[in-house]
Amino acid sequence: MRGRVRRRSEMRMERQGHKECMLAVIAALQERPLAVVRQEALNVAQSASWSAEVENPLNYWETVEAVAGPRLYAVLRPLHRSPPPAGLPETIPSTGRGVVVVMWPWTSGGGHIMGWQNGLIYDPQSTNPEIPVTLDEWLLLHPRARVHAICTIDGGQ
């Protein structure tokens, strides 16, 4: 990454709040502001705090389904199961867009979801989520993370 100039790209990823990576990725893939998706999620969950929803898996996935819609939810939900569905790509395709799910091995089931477009990752947890990096660059910054699943949402080869 040093010495290379990154330009902002097409995916509009916003910086997530506490445990909001799923909401940030949904917002980016739906091309909606994170604040709107967050408020919709809180309304659906009838909650004042997204962190509280993350702690309750049943409410969490019901809320994600309502906010993401059936098509996107059908892709997102299986990616968080272990093992992930068979037949997923092992690398990020150079075209299209989708999601990358990584797991933190030192936690019990803890993970993170990021968006990707045209071969580059947009991490809602990074300081500059609108500036993409390659998967290899991201893994250098997070050497203990393990790629769990890569999935194409639109396009991709």
C-alpha positions as CSV (number, residue, x, y, z in Angstrom):
1,M,0.0,0.0,0.0
2,R,2.9,2.4,0.7
3,G,3.6,4.7,-2.2
4,R,0.4,3.8,-4.1
5,V,-2.2,6.4,-4.5
6,R,-5.7,5.1,-3.8
7,R,-8.6,6.8,-5.4
8,R,-12.2,6.7,-4.2
9,S,-14.1,4.1,-6.2
10,E,-17.7,3.3,-7.0
11,M,-18.9,1.6,-3.8
12,R,-20.1,4.1,-1.2
13,M,-19.1,2.5,2.0
14,E,-19.6,4.5,5.2
15,R,-17.8,4.0,8.5
16,Q,-19.7,1.7,10.8
17,G,-20.7,2.3,14.4
18,H,-20.2,-0.3,17.1
19,K,-21.0,-3.8,15.6
20,E,-22.7,-2.2,12.6
21,C,-20.7,-3.9,9.8
22,M,-23.7,-5.7,8.5
23,L,-25.8,-2.5,8.4
24,A,-23.0,-0.6,6.6
25,V,-22.6,-3.4,4.0
26,I,-26.3,-3.5,3.4
27,A,-26.4,0.3,3.0
28,A,-23.5,0.2,0.5
29,L,-25.0,-2.6,-1.6
30,Q,-28.4,-0.9,-1.6
31,E,-26.8,2.5,-2.3
32,R,-28.6,4.0,0.7
33,P,-27.1,6.1,3.5
34,L,-26.1,4.1,6.6
35,A,-28.1,6.5,8.8
36,V,-31.3,5.5,6.9
37,V,-30.6,1.8,7.1
38,R,-29.6,2.0,10.8
39,Q,-32.9,3.9,11.6
40,E,-34.9,1.3,9.6
41,A,-33.2,-1.5,11.5
42,L,-33.9,0.1,14.9
43,N,-37.6,0.7,13.9
44,V,-38.0,-2.9,12.8
45,A,-36.3,-4.2,16.0
46,Q,-38.2,-1.7,18.2
47,S,-34.9,-1.0,19.8
48,A,-32.9,2.1,20.7
49,S,-29.5,0.3,20.3
50,W,-28.2,-1.8,17.5
51,S,-25.6,-3.3,19.9
52,A,-28.5,-4.9,21.8
53,E,-29.8,-6.5,18.6
54,V,-26.4,-8.1,17.8
55,E,-26.5,-9.8,21.2
56,N,-29.8,-11.6,20.3
57,P,-29.2,-13.7,17.2
58,L,-33.0,-14.3,16.5
59,N,-33.9,-10.7,16.6
60,Y,-30.7,-9.8,14.7
61,W,-31.4,-12.0,11.7
62,E,-35.1,-11.1,11.6
63,T,-34.1,-7.4,11.5
64,V,-31.4,-8.0,8.9
65,E,-33.9,-9.8,6.7
66,A,-36.4,-7.0,7.0
67,V,-33.8,-4.3,6.2
68,A,-31.8,-6.2,3.5
69,G,-34.9,-7.6,1.7
70,P,-35.4,-11.2,0.6
71,R,-32.8,-11.4,-2.2
72,L,-29.9,-9.9,-0.3
73,Y,-30.8,-11.7,2.9
74,A,-30.9,-15.0,1.0
75,V,-27.2,-14.4,0.2
76,L,-26.1,-13.0,3.5
77,R,-27.6,-15.5,6.0
78,P,-25.9,-18.7,4.7
79,L,-22.5,-17.0,4.7
80,H,-22.5,-16.8,8.5
81,R,-22.9,-20.5,8.9
82,S,-20.1,-22.9,9.5
83,P,-19.0,-24.3,7.1
84,P,-20.1,-21.8,4.5
85,P,-22.0,-23.0,1.4
86,A,-20.0,-25.0,-1.1
87,G,-19.1,-23.5,-4.4
88,L,-18.2,-19.9,-3.3
89,P,-15.2,-18.3,-5.0
90,E,-11.8,-18.4,-3.2
91,T,-10.7,-15.0,-4.4
92,I,-12.6,-11.8,-5.0
93,P,-13.6,-11.5,-8.7
94,S,-12.2,-8.6,-10.7
95,T,-15.7,-7.5,-11.8
96,G,-19.0,-7.3,-10.0
97,R,-19.7,-6.7,-6.3
98,G,-20.5,-8.7,-3.2
99,V,-19.4,-9.4,0.3
100,V,-16.5,-10.9,2.2
101,V,-17.0,-12.5,5.6
102,V,-14.0,-13.0,7.8
103,M,-13.8,-14.7,11.1
104,W,-11.7,-13.9,14.1
105,P,-10.3,-17.3,15.3
106,W,-9.8,-16.1,18.9
107,T,-13.5,-15.5,19.4
108,S,-16.4,-18.0,19.4
109,G,-18.1,-17.2,16.2
110,G,-17.0,-13.6,16.0
111,G,-16.7,-12.2,12.5
112,H,-16.8,-9.2,10.2
113,I,-18.5,-8.5,6.9
114,M,-17.2,-6.2,4.2
115,G,-18.3,-5.1,0.8
116,W,-16.2,-5.6,-2.4
117,Q,-16.5,-4.2,-5.9
118,N,-14.4,-4.9,-8.9
119,G,-11.8,-6.9,-7.0
120,L,-11.3,-4.4,-4.1
121,I,-12.6,-4.5,-0.5
122,Y,-14.4,-1.7,1.3
123,D,-14.1,-2.2,5.0
124,P,-16.7,-0.3,7.1
125,Q,-14.5,-0.6,10.1
126,S,-11.5,1.1,8.6
127,T,-10.6,4.7,9.2
128,N,-11.3,5.4,5.5
129,P,-14.0,2.9,4.4
130,E,-14.5,4.6,1.1
131,I,-10.9,3.9,0.1
132,P,-10.6,0.3,-1.1
133,V,-7.8,-2.2,-0.6
134,T,-7.0,-5.7,-2.1
135,L,-7.8,-8.8,0.0
136,D,-4.0,-9.4,0.3
137,E,-3.5,-5.8,1.7
138,W,-6.4,-6.2,4.1
139,L,-5.0,-9.6,5.4
140,L,-1.6,-8.0,5.9
141,L,-3.3,-5.5,8.2
142,H,-5.3,-8.3,10.0
143,P,-3.0,-11.3,9.9
144,R,-5.1,-13.3,12.4
145,A,-8.3,-13.0,10.5
146,R,-9.5,-15.9,8.3
147,V,-11.5,-15.5,5.2
148,H,-14.8,-17.5,5.8
149,A,-16.7,-16.7,2.6
150,I,-16.6,-14.6,-0.5
151,C,-19.9,-14.1,-2.4
152,T,-20.9,-12.3,-5.5
153,I,-24.2,-10.2,-5.3
154,D,-24.2,-8.6,-8.7
155,G,-22.1,-9.4,-11.8
156,G,-18.7,-11.0,-11.3
157,Q,-16.9,-13.7,-13.1
